[in-house]
Amino acid sequence: MHLRGWCFDGRSPIERIEAVFPEPLSAVPLTGFGMPSPDVAASVAPEAAHNRFDGWIDVPAASAGRDFRLRFTLRDGTVVLGESAFENVRRGDPLSGPPGAPGDKPGAVGTDAGPGDADPGLGSPARREAESRSKRVEEFLDRGDRMVREPAPPGEPAAAVQGPDGLSFHGGRSAYKQVWNGHTRNLDVAALAVAGFTDEADMEITARVTIDTLRFTVGLRPDDLVLEIGCGIARVGKPLSRECLHWFGADISGGMLGHAAARLRGCPNTTLVELSAVGLQEFPPDAFDLVYCTIVFMHLLEWDRYRYVEEAFRILRPGGRCYFDNFQLDSRTGWKIFTDGALYPPDERPAHISMASTREELGIYLRKAGFGEVRVYELPGELIAATGRKPG
């Protein structure tokens, strides 16, 4: 495939560029970066004088004709995942129109590729093995009567909790079950609490963004057993269940899961599990191919974030993958979250108030838990995500 374009990041020089293809997930290095780019230097930043590329790459046969993204590794270790290459081509090179603003985003890419199809591998030995693991997990859950099968009654508003020092505070940040059940009076209230909107079309669109990110960071396969930590009302799980063997959604709020159960009617390869406490003790070890957690860490204390990472390591099979994201503290959104929270007197901060993360924090969690191949991505929307693989 022939690639041509330019890229620049104002924070640190670009050291490595790879074309990342999903299904199966693979990365092909781009070796032709560093060609003269006086137009980029004139329009974007003087430092961008050698930031063009124009060359051919060998594409895996299973990925021929499929959409892809460029992954940029900066000299300071930052990893940036670009947007859809096909979408980039559709918009064209921004330098052919008004000059872009200098700074923080890779530029345009051109490609001669077009859309194509991939063999999902249905009926393969790997799929049969995954079906056996799925049955084992459901039997394990059934023995403990852990599955949520019907919508739950509406939740009550979170009450004040008496702290160990005698002070009362609204919900208490660690009282996750009580706090989040208090946001489940009806589906609209629950949707606003976990997604920020109530429209089903918006849920589908934003879920597709998350699924696309998973596809290009950890990969999605039709024979995967997938677990989402903090699934809420199954905003992501409902469409994702159509792309994997079986989707399991875990949440500490039974009220949220009640709304998820109603939304998942007609999705037979889904299972909902109410967590009794922080952690994934309801699930057996070495069971899942992929565990992910999106837009949840912002509501957790750091110790509890790490607990879920540890537990993900336990329940993933050897070779299994994980994904955890949060807003980046060192970003406009992340810093606003931080400063908005700082405006509250300490004893009046809402229990569900958001808290951002740093790249270092997420990477440390995964490495300390035992994951290998750890990467921390900067994603569109000022998110960061850490991914890893369980050795074996």
C-alpha positions as CSV (number, residue, x, y, z in Angstrom):
1,M,0.0,0.0,0.0
2,H,1.2,3.5,-0.9
3,L,1.2,6.1,1.9
4,R,2.0,9.7,1.6
5,G,1.4,12.7,3.9
6,W,2.9,14.6,6.8
7,C,2.7,14.6,10.6
8,F,4.0,16.9,13.3
9,D,3.7,17.1,17.1
10,G,4.8,20.3,18.8
11,R,5.6,18.7,22.2
12,S,8.3,16.2,21.1
13,P,9.9,14.9,17.8
14,I,8.3,11.9,16.2
15,E,10.5,8.9,16.6
16,R,8.4,6.1,15.1
17,I,5.3,5.8,12.9
18,E,3.3,2.5,12.4
19,A,0.2,1.8,10.4
20,V,-2.1,-0.2,12.7
21,F,-4.6,-2.6,11.2
22,P,-7.4,-4.3,13.2
23,E,-8.8,-7.8,12.9
24,P,-6.2,-9.2,13.3
25,L,-4.4,-6.5,15.1
26,S,-1.1,-5.8,13.5
27,A,1.3,-2.8,13.1
28,V,3.5,-2.2,10.1
29,P,6.4,0.3,10.5
30,L,6.5,3.3,8.1
31,T,10.2,3.8,7.2
32,G,10.0,6.8,4.8
33,F,9.3,9.5,7.4
34,G,11.6,12.5,7.4
35,M,11.4,13.9,3.9
36,P,11.7,17.7,3.4
37,S,8.5,19.6,4.2
38,P,9.0,23.3,3.7
39,D,5.2,23.8,3.2
40,V,4.5,22.2,6.6
41,A,7.3,24.3,8.2
42,A,5.8,27.5,6.7
43,S,2.2,26.8,7.6
44,V,2.5,24.9,10.9
45,A,5.8,25.4,12.7
46,P,9.4,26.1,11.7
47,E,10.5,22.8,13.4
48,A,8.4,20.8,10.9
49,A,11.0,21.1,8.1
50,H,11.4,17.3,7.6
51,N,8.0,15.8,8.5
52,R,6.7,14.3,5.2
53,F,6.5,10.7,4.1
54,D,5.9,9.0,0.8
55,G,6.4,5.3,0.4
56,W,5.0,1.8,0.2
57,I,4.4,-0.6,3.1
58,D,3.7,-4.4,3.1
59,V,0.1,-5.0,4.4
60,P,-0.8,-8.3,6.0
61,A,-3.1,-10.2,3.6
62,A,-6.0,-10.3,6.1
63,S,-5.8,-6.5,6.4
64,A,-5.7,-5.6,2.7
65,G,-8.2,-2.9,1.8
66,R,-9.2,-2.3,5.4
67,D,-9.2,1.0,7.3
68,F,-6.3,1.7,9.5
69,R,-4.8,4.3,11.9
70,L,-1.3,5.7,12.3
71,R,0.4,5.2,15.7
72,F,3.0,7.8,16.5
73,T,5.7,7.3,19.2
74,L,7.3,10.5,20.3
75,R,10.9,10.9,21.6
76,D,9.5,11.6,25.1
77,G,7.7,8.2,25.1
78,T,4.2,9.5,24.4
79,V,2.2,7.2,22.1
80,V,-0.5,9.0,20.0
81,L,-3.2,7.0,18.1
82,G,-4.4,8.9,15.0
83,E,-7.8,8.9,13.5
84,S,-9.3,6.8,10.7
85,A,-7.0,7.0,7.7
86,F,-10.0,6.8,5.3
87,E,-11.6,9.7,7.1
88,N,-8.3,11.6,6.9
89,V,-8.2,11.0,3.2
90,R,-11.8,12.1,2.8
91,R,-11.0,15.4,4.4
92,G,-7.8,15.9,2.5
93,D,-4.5,17.6,3.3
94,P,-5.3,20.6,5.5
95,L,-2.4,22.5,3.9
96,S,-4.3,22.6,0.7
97,G,-6.8,24.9,2.4
98,P,-6.3,27.4,5.2
99,P,-3.1,26.7,7.3
100,G,-3.7,24.6,10.4
101,A,-2.8,25.7,13.9
102,P,0.6,24.7,15.1
103,G,1.1,22.2,17.9
104,D,-0.3,19.0,18.9
105,K,-1.8,16.8,16.2
106,P,-0.3,14.6,13.4
107,G,-1.3,15.9,10.0
108,A,-2.6,14.3,6.8
109,V,-2.2,10.9,5.3
110,G,-3.0,9.7,1.8
111,T,-3.6,6.1,0.8
112,D,-4.4,4.1,-2.3
113,A,-6.4,1.5,-0.2
114,G,-10.1,1.0,-0.2
115,P,-12.6,-0.9,2.1
116,G,-12.6,-4.7,2.2
117,D,-13.7,-7.7,4.1
118,A,-12.0,-10.1,6.5
119,D,-12.7,-13.8,7.4
120,P,-14.1,-13.9,10.9
121,G,-12.8,-17.4,11.5
122,L,-16.2,-18.8,12.6
123,G,-16.1,-22.5,13.6
124,S,-12.4,-22.4,14.2
125,P,-10.8,-24.4,17.1
126,A,-10.1,-21.1,18.9
127,R,-13.9,-20.3,18.7
128,R,-14.8,-23.7,20.0
129,E,-12.4,-23.3,22.9
130,A,-13.8,-19.8,23.6
131,E,-17.4,-21.2,23.6
132,S,-16.3,-23.8,26.2
133,R,-14.8,-21.0,28.4
134,S,-17.9,-19.0,28.0
135,K,-20.0,-21.9,29.3
136,R,-17.7,-22.4,32.2
137,V,-17.9,-18.8,33.2
138,E,-21.8,-18.8,33.1
139,E,-21.9,-22.0,35.1
140,F,-19.6,-20.4,37.7
141,L,-21.8,-17.3,37.9
142,D,-25.0,-19.4,38.0
143,R,-23.7,-21.4,41.0
144,G,-23.3,-18.2,42.9
145,D,-26.6,-16.7,41.7
146,R,-24.6,-13.7,40.5
147,M,-26.3,-12.9,37.2
148,V,-28.8,-10.1,36.7
149,R,-31.7,-11.3,34.6
150,E,-34.5,-8.7,35.1
151,P,-34.7,-5.0,35.5
152,A,-34.2,-3.8,39.1
153,P,-36.5,-1.4,40.9
154,P,-35.6,2.3,40.8
155,G,-32.8,3.4,43.0
156,E,-33.1,5.9,45.9
157,P,-31.0,9.1,46.1
158,A,-27.8,8.6,47.9
159,A,-28.0,9.5,51.6
160,A,-25.4,11.1,53.7
161,V,-22.8,8.7,55.1
162,Q,-21.2,9.1,58.5
163,G,-17.4,9.1,58.1
164,P,-15.0,7.6,60.6
165,D,-14.1,11.1,61.9
166,G,-17.7,11.8,62.7
167,L,-18.3,14.1,59.7
168,S,-21.1,13.5,57.2
169,F,-20.5,13.7,53.5
170,H,-22.8,13.0,50.6
171,G,-22.4,9.3,49.7
172,G,-18.8,9.0,50.5
173,R,-16.6,8.4,47.4
174,S,-15.9,4.8,48.3
175,A,-19.6,4.0,48.8
176,Y,-19.9,3.3,45.1
177,K,-23.0,1.0,45.3
178,Q,-25.0,3.5,47.3
179,V,-23.8,6.5,45.3
180,W,-24.5,5.0,41.9
181,N,-27.8,3.3,42.8
182,G,-28.9,6.8,43.7
183,H,-28.6,7.8,40.0
184,T,-30.9,5.1,38.7
185,R,-34.5,6.4,39.3
186,N,-35.2,6.0,35.6
187,L,-33.3,5.3,32.4
188,D,-32.9,9.0,31.6
189,V,-31.4,9.8,35.0
190,A,-29.1,6.8,34.7
191,A,-28.0,7.7,31.2
192,L,-27.3,11.3,32.1
193,A,-25.2,10.1,35.1
194,V,-23.0,7.7,33.1
195,A,-23.0,9.1,29.6
196,G,-24.2,12.7,29.8
197,F,-27.1,12.3,27.3
198,T,-30.2,10.2,26.9
199,D,-30.7,9.8,23.1
200,E,-30.2,6.3,21.9
201,A,-28.6,7.5,18.7
202,D,-26.0,9.4,20.7
203,M,-25.3,6.3,22.7
204,E,-24.8,4.2,19.6
205,I,-22.5,6.8,18.0
206,T,-20.3,7.2,21.1
207,A,-20.2,3.5,21.7
208,R,-18.9,3.0,18.2
209,V,-16.1,5.4,18.9
210,T,-15.1,3.3,22.0
211,I,-15.4,0.0,20.0
212,D,-13.3,1.5,17.2
213,T,-10.6,2.5,19.8
214,L,-10.6,-1.0,21.3
215,R,-10.3,-2.4,17.8
216,F,-7.1,-0.4,17.1
217,T,-5.5,-0.7,20.5
218,V,-6.1,-4.2,21.8
219,G,-8.0,-5.8,18.9
220,L,-11.5,-7.4,18.7
221,R,-12.1,-10.9,17.5
222,P,-15.4,-12.7,16.9
223,D,-14.3,-15.5,19.2
224,D,-13.5,-13.2,22.1
225,L,-15.0,-13.5,25.6
226,V,-15.2,-9.9,26.7
227,L,-15.8,-8.3,30.1
228,E,-16.6,-4.6,30.7
229,I,-15.9,-3.2,34.2
230,G,-18.4,-0.6,35.1
231,C,-20.8,-1.3,32.2
232,G,-23.5,1.0,33.5
233,I,-26.6,0.8,31.2
234,A,-24.6,-1.2,28.5
235,R,-24.0,1.8,26.3
236,V,-21.0,0.1,24.8
237,G,-21.9,-3.5,25.5
238,K,-25.1,-3.5,23.4
239,P,-23.4,-2.9,20.1
240,L,-20.1,-4.6,21.1
241,S,-22.0,-7.8,21.8
242,R,-22.6,-8.1,18.0
243,E,-18.8,-8.3,17.4
244,C,-17.7,-10.9,20.0
245,L,-18.6,-14.4,21.1
246,H,-20.0,-13.3,24.5
247,W,-20.1,-10.0,26.3
248,F,-20.2,-9.8,30.1
249,G,-21.0,-6.6,31.8
250,A,-20.1,-6.0,35.5
251,D,-21.2,-3.1,37.6
252,I,-21.4,-2.4,41.3
253,S,-24.8,-0.7,40.9
254,G,-27.8,-3.1,40.6
255,G,-29.9,-0.2,39.5
256,M,-27.7,0.5,36.5
257,L,-27.7,-3.2,35.6
258,G,-31.5,-3.2,35.7
259,H,-31.6,-0.6,33.0
260,A,-28.9,-2.5,31.1
261,A,-31.0,-5.7,31.2
262,A,-33.9,-3.8,29.7
263,R,-31.7,-2.4,26.9
264,L,-30.1,-5.8,26.2
265,R,-33.4,-7.7,25.5
266,G,-32.8,-9.5,22.3
267,C,-29.1,-9.8,22.8
268,P,-28.7,-13.5,23.7
269,N,-24.9,-13.5,24.0
270,T,-24.8,-11.0,27.0
271,T,-24.6,-11.6,30.7
272,L,-24.8,-9.0,33.5
273,V,-23.2,-9.4,36.9
274,E,-23.7,-7.2,40.0
275,L,-20.4,-6.8,41.9
276,S,-20.7,-7.1,45.6
277,A,-17.7,-4.8,46.3
278,V,-14.7,-3.3,44.5
279,G,-13.0,-6.1,42.6
280,L,-14.0,-8.9,40.3
281,Q,-14.3,-11.7,42.9
282,E,-17.5,-12.9,41.2
283,F,-15.5,-14.2,38.2
284,P,-13.2,-17.3,37.8
285,P,-9.5,-16.9,36.9
286,D,-8.0,-17.3,33.5
287,A,-11.4,-16.9,31.7
288,F,-11.5,-13.9,29.5
289,D,-9.8,-12.8,26.3
290,L,-10.4,-9.0,26.8
291,V,-11.2,-6.9,29.9
292,Y,-11.8,-3.2,29.3
293,C,-13.0,-0.3,31.5
294,T,-13.9,3.0,29.8
295,I,-15.1,6.3,31.4
296,V,-15.1,4.7,34.9
297,F,-11.7,5.5,36.5
298,M,-12.7,9.1,36.8
299,H,-15.2,8.1,39.5
300,L,-12.8,5.8,41.5
301,L,-10.2,6.4,44.1
302,E,-6.7,5.4,43.0
303,W,-6.5,2.3,45.2
304,D,-9.7,1.1,43.7
305,R,-8.5,1.8,40.2
306,Y,-5.5,-0.5,40.8
307,R,-7.7,-3.1,42.4
308,Y,-9.6,-3.5,39.2
309,V,-6.4,-3.7,37.2
310,E,-5.1,-6.5,39.5
311,E,-8.4,-8.3,39.2
312,A,-8.4,-8.0,35.4
313,F,-5.0,-9.7,35.4
314,R,-6.4,-12.6,37.5
315,I,-9.4,-13.3,35.3
316,L,-7.7,-12.9,31.9
317,R,-6.4,-16.0,30.3
318,P,-2.7,-16.1,29.4
319,G,-2.3,-13.9,26.4
320,G,-5.5,-11.9,27.3
321,R,-5.6,-8.2,26.7
322,C,-6.7,-5.2,28.9
323,Y,-7.7,-1.6,28.3
324,F,-8.3,1.1,30.9
325,D,-8.9,4.8,30.1
326,N,-9.5,8.1,31.8
327,F,-9.3,11.8,31.0
328,Q,-5.7,13.1,30.9
329,L,-4.9,15.4,33.8
330,D,-2.5,17.4,31.6
331,S,-5.2,18.4,29.1
332,R,-7.7,21.2,28.9
333,T,-10.6,18.9,29.9
334,G,-8.6,17.0,32.6
335,W,-7.3,20.2,34.2
336,K,-10.8,21.8,34.2
337,I,-12.1,18.6,36.0
338,F,-9.3,19.1,38.5
339,T,-9.9,22.8,39.1
340,D,-13.7,22.5,39.2
341,G,-13.3,19.9,41.9
342,A,-10.9,22.2,43.8
343,L,-13.7,24.8,44.1
344,Y,-15.7,22.6,46.5
345,P,-15.0,22.8,50.2
346,P,-13.5,19.4,51.2
347,D,-16.5,18.3,53.1
348,E,-18.9,19.3,50.4
349,R,-17.4,17.6,47.3
350,P,-20.0,15.3,45.6
351,A,-19.1,11.6,46.0
352,H,-19.3,11.0,42.2
353,I,-17.1,14.0,41.3
354,S,-14.7,13.2,38.4
355,M,-10.9,12.8,38.8
356,A,-8.4,12.6,35.9
357,S,-5.3,10.5,35.6
358,T,-1.7,10.8,34.2
359,R,0.0,8.7,31.7
360,E,2.5,7.5,34.3
361,E,-0.3,6.5,36.7
362,L,-2.1,4.2,34.3
363,G,1.2,2.7,33.0
364,I,2.4,1.9,36.6
365,Y,-0.9,0.2,37.5
366,L,-0.6,-2.2,34.6
367,R,3.1,-3.0,35.1
368,K,2.8,-3.5,38.8
369,A,-0.1,-5.9,38.2
370,G,2.1,-8.0,36.0
371,F,1.0,-7.0,32.5
372,G,3.5,-7.0,29.6
373,E,3.5,-5.1,26.4
374,V,2.2,-2.1,28.2
375,R,1.4,1.0,26.1
376,V,-0.2,4.3,27.2
377,Y,-2.0,6.0,24.3
378,E,-3.2,9.6,23.9
379,L,-6.6,9.4,22.2
380,P,-8.9,11.9,20.6
381,G,-11.2,13.7,23.2
382,E,-8.2,14.2,25.6
383,L,-8.4,10.7,26.9
384,I,-5.5,8.5,27.7
385,A,-5.7,4.7,27.7
386,A,-3.3,2.0,29.0
387,T,-3.3,-1.4,27.3
388,G,-1.4,-4.6,28.1
389,R,-1.3,-8.3,27.7
390,K,-1.1,-11.1,30.3
391,P,2.1,-13.1,29.7
392,G,1.8,-16.7,28.7
